[in-house]
Amino acid sequence: MNRHITLKQFRYFLAVAESDSVAAASRMLSIAQSAITKSVLELEDELGVLLFERSPKGMRLTPEGHRFLVKARRVIGAVADATRDVHPGATPLSGALTIGVTSLVAGYYLSEVFARFRRTCPEVDLKVVEDAPPFLEHLLINGELDIAIMVSNALGEPQALVAETLTRSPNRVWMAADHPLASQAEVGLAECVQHDLVVLQADRIELLMRPVWARHQLKPRTVLRTSSLEAVRSLVGVGAGLAVLPDFLYRPWTLDAEHVEVRTLRDAVPTVDVGLVWRRGSQPRAEVLEFIEVARDQSRSRRPLA
């Protein structure tokens, strides 16, 4: 067939890929499920590959789907760049911009925003500082950073900083494909504590879960605390323990090709929010305001806030 792939197909594909479900994508976009299903099928037909594995548990990206996801995000991002701030004769922004980022967030959010800002503002001297959340907050408050991208709902100095959420990522339970709990669609916290847990010590993610365990009067059995996400993923993949982590960190395969399953938590657990953070009371320069707009556009192209 000689159909042309449309932006609508890209957007519908992204919605399904990010939500793992046609029903969830339908709610997200306020579009009929049948229209989304038809669009995805036509896209697969045009590309000549299966982008999703269908199952009663939802839609899971195939390896080809993962590769196409990267390209689809770039396409939507490029369209947003091309249609923003088109003013004939306008003077390009120049100057300098210093961005702070944590190591964990850098791997999942920085590259696309960085590349888009570079395309939009090639004359701006862009510098990135990577460090732990407490030190980034210190640099922001002292005026040594213009803005940071970090977990924004676990700030140590919230009274001194402004946070704007770009994405809210629900926590789910990670487990090996053959784990006893993998037969369930949902898992409760009380069931989790009956098994060993692998805990990620990075970006204050663990701090968000501590009051949850305490509120439910549960004491997890922790087999390892580590700052390495790959260590968590590998241990979970071989069945050494469960992990409770946000969706933005999830990847279905370990470095050793072990499959990692995820299950929804039955109990209410706070999301992990990633956002922009800057010093309260500061007057952002034009370069900073432009970076904020680019980050907002990138967030909208990835996944709407819940």
C-alpha positions in Angstrom: 0.0 0.0 0.0 1.1 3.6 -0.6 -0.4 5.4 2.3 1.5 8.4 3.7 2.3 8.2 7.4 0.5 11.1 9.2 1.3 13.1 12.3 -1.9 11.8 13.7 -0.6 8.3 13.5 2.6 9.3 15.2 0.6 10.9 18.1 -1.7 7.9 18.5 1.2 5.5 18.4 3.0 7.6 21.1 -0.1 7.7 23.3 -0.4 3.9 23.2 3.3 3.3 23.7 3.4 5.6 26.7 0.3 4.2 28.3 0.6 0.5 27.4 -3.1 0.4 26.5 -5.5 1.5 23.8 -8.1 2.2 26.4 -5.7 4.5 28.4 -4.6 6.2 25.2 -8.3 6.8 24.3 -8.9 8.5 27.7 -5.7 10.5 27.3 -6.6 11.8 23.9 -10.4 11.9 24.2 -10.5 9.8 21.0 -12.5 6.6 20.4 -10.6 3.4 20.9 -11.6 2.1 17.5 -9.9 5.1 15.8 -6.7 4.6 17.7 -6.7 0.9 17.0 -7.3 1.5 13.3 -4.5 4.1 13.2 -2.0 1.9 14.8 -2.9 -1.1 12.5 -2.5 1.2 9.5 0.8 2.4 10.7 2.1 -1.2 11.2 0.8 -2.1 7.8 2.6 0.9 6.2 5.9 0.1 8.0 5.6 -3.6 7.4 6.4 -4.5 11.1 4.6 -5.2 14.3 5.0 -2.3 16.7 3.1 -3.9 19.6 2.6 -7.3 21.2 -1.1 -7.6 22.0 -2.2 -9.4 25.2 -5.0 -9.2 27.7 -2.6 -7.3 29.9 -2.3 -4.5 27.3 0.0 -3.4 24.5 3.8 -4.0 24.9 6.3 -2.5 22.4 8.2 -5.0 20.2 11.9 -4.4 19.6 10.9 -2.7 16.4 8.3 -0.7 18.3 11.0 0.6 20.7 13.2 1.7 17.8 10.2 3.4 16.2 9.3 5.1 19.5 12.6 7.0 19.5 12.1 8.2 15.9 8.4 9.1 16.5 9.4 11.3 19.5 12.0 13.1 17.3 9.4 13.7 14.6 6.9 15.2 17.0 9.7 17.3 18.6 10.9 18.6 15.2 7.4 19.6 14.2 7.0 21.5 17.5 10.3 23.2 16.9 9.4 24.2 13.4 6.0 25.8 14.4 7.2 27.6 17.5 8.4 31.3 17.6 8.4 31.8 13.8 9.0 35.6 13.7 10.7 36.9 10.5 13.6 39.2 11.3 13.7 38.3 15.0 17.1 38.4 16.6 18.3 34.9 17.6 18.9 34.4 21.3 22.5 34.4 22.5 24.2 34.4 25.9 24.8 31.5 28.2 22.6 29.0 30.0 23.7 26.7 32.8 21.4 23.7 33.5 21.6 21.3 36.5 20.6 17.7 36.2 20.9 14.5 38.3 22.5 11.4 36.8 19.3 9.4 36.9 17.1 12.1 35.2 19.9 12.8 32.7 19.7 9.4 31.2 15.9 9.7 30.5 15.1 13.4 29.9 18.2 15.5 29.2 19.2 14.4 25.7 16.0 15.2 23.8 15.5 18.6 25.6 19.2 19.4 25.1 19.1 18.6 21.4 15.9 20.6 20.8 17.1 23.6 22.6 20.4 23.5 20.6 18.4 23.4 17.4 16.1 26.3 18.5 18.9 28.5 20.0 22.2 27.6 18.4 23.8 30.8 19.5 23.3 30.2 23.3 26.3 28.7 25.1 24.8 25.8 26.9 26.5 24.1 29.9 25.2 21.2 31.9 26.2 20.4 35.5 25.4 16.9 36.8 25.3 16.4 40.6 23.2 15.0 43.4 19.9 16.8 44.3 21.1 18.5 47.5 24.0 20.1 45.7 21.9 21.2 42.7 19.5 22.9 45.1 22.5 24.7 46.7 23.7 25.9 43.3 20.3 27.1 42.3 19.8 29.0 45.5 23.2 30.6 45.1 22.5 31.6 41.5 25.2 29.3 40.1 22.6 27.4 38.0 19.9 29.0 35.9 17.5 26.0 36.1 17.6 22.3 36.8 15.7 19.1 35.6 15.2 16.8 38.6 12.7 14.9 40.7 10.5 17.9 41.7 8.2 16.5 44.4 11.0 15.6 46.8 12.9 18.9 47.2 14.9 19.6 50.3 14.4 23.4 50.1 10.9 23.8 48.6 10.4 27.2 50.2 13.4 28.6 48.3 12.6 27.0 44.9 9.9 27.0 42.2 9.1 23.6 40.7 7.1 23.0 37.5 6.2 19.4 36.9 6.9 18.1 33.4 5.7 14.5 33.9 4.2 12.4 36.7 5.4 8.9 36.7 3.4 6.3 38.7 5.3 3.7 40.8 4.8 0.1 39.8 6.2 -3.2 41.0 9.1 -4.7 38.9 9.5 -8.4 39.0 11.0 -11.3 37.1 8.8 -12.9 34.4 8.5 -16.1 36.4 8.0 -14.5 39.8 5.0 -15.9 41.8 3.3 -12.4 41.8 3.6 -12.2 38.0 0.3 -14.1 37.6 -1.6 -11.1 39.1 -2.6 -8.0 37.3 -2.3 -5.9 40.5 -0.1 -6.3 43.5 -0.6 -5.0 47.1 2.2 -3.5 49.2 1.5 -6.2 51.8 2.3 -8.9 49.2 5.5 -7.1 48.2 6.9 -7.2 51.7 6.6 -11.0 51.7 9.5 -11.0 49.2 12.9 -9.4 49.2 13.1 -5.9 47.7 15.9 -4.2 45.7 16.0 -0.5 46.5 17.3 2.2 44.2 19.1 5.0 46.2 19.0 7.8 43.7 17.3 11.2 43.3 15.4 10.7 46.6 13.1 8.1 45.1 13.5 6.0 48.2 12.4 8.9 50.4 9.0 9.1 48.6 8.3 5.5 49.5 9.4 5.5 53.2 6.3 7.2 54.5 4.1 4.9 52.4 5.6 1.8 54.0 5.3 3.4 57.5 1.6 4.4 56.8 0.8 0.8 56.0 2.9 -0.4 59.0 5.0 -2.5 56.7 8.7 -3.3 56.9 10.2 -4.3 53.6 13.0 -6.9 53.6 15.7 -5.2 51.6 18.3 -7.4 49.9 20.3 -4.5 48.4 20.3 -0.7 48.3 22.2 0.6 45.3 22.6 3.8 43.3 22.9 1.7 40.1 19.7 1.3 38.1 21.2 -1.4 36.0 22.0 -3.4 39.2 18.4 -3.1 40.3 17.1 -4.2 36.9 19.5 -7.1 36.7 18.7 -8.4 40.2 15.0 -8.1 39.5 15.4 -9.9 36.2 17.0 -12.9 37.8 14.4 -13.1 40.5 16.6 -11.9 43.4 13.9 -9.4 44.5 11.1 -7.0 43.7 11.5 -3.3 43.1 9.0 -0.4 43.4 10.0 2.2 40.9 8.5 4.9 38.6 7.5 4.1 35.1 9.9 6.5 33.4 12.8 4.2 34.5 11.2 1.0 33.2 12.8 -1.0 30.4 11.7 -4.5 29.8 15.1 -6.1 29.3 18.2 -6.4 31.5 21.7 -6.2 30.1 21.7 -10.0 30.2 18.5 -10.2 28.2 16.4 -11.2 31.2 12.8 -9.9 31.0 11.4 -7.6 33.7 7.7 -7.5 34.2 5.8 -4.7 35.8 2.5 -4.8 37.8 0.2 -2.0 39.0 0.1 -1.3 42.7 -3.2 -1.9 44.3 -2.4 0.7 47.1 -2.2 4.4 46.6 1.5 5.5 46.2 2.8 9.0 45.3 4.0 9.6 41.8 7.6 10.5 41.1 7.4 13.9 39.4 10.2 15.1 37.1 10.2 18.8 36.4 12.0 22.1 36.1 13.3 23.8 39.2 14.6 27.3 39.6 15.2 29.8 42.4 12.2 31.5 43.8 12.1 35.3 43.3 14.6 35.2 40.4 13.7 36.9 37.1 14.5 34.4 34.4 16.4 35.7 31.4 15.1 35.2 27.9 17.4 32.1 27.4 15.9 30.5 30.5 12.3 31.3 29.5 13.0 29.7 26.1 14.5 26.6 27.7 11.3 26.3 29.8 9.1 26.5 26.7 11.2 23.9 24.9 11.0 21.5 27.9 7.2 22.1 28.1 6.9 21.2 24.4 9.0 18.1 24.8 6.9 17.0 27.8 3.7 17.4 25.8 5.2 15.3 22.9 6.1 12.5 25.3 3.1 12.1 27.6 0.4 14.4 29.0 0.2 14.8 32.7 -2.4 12.7 34.5 
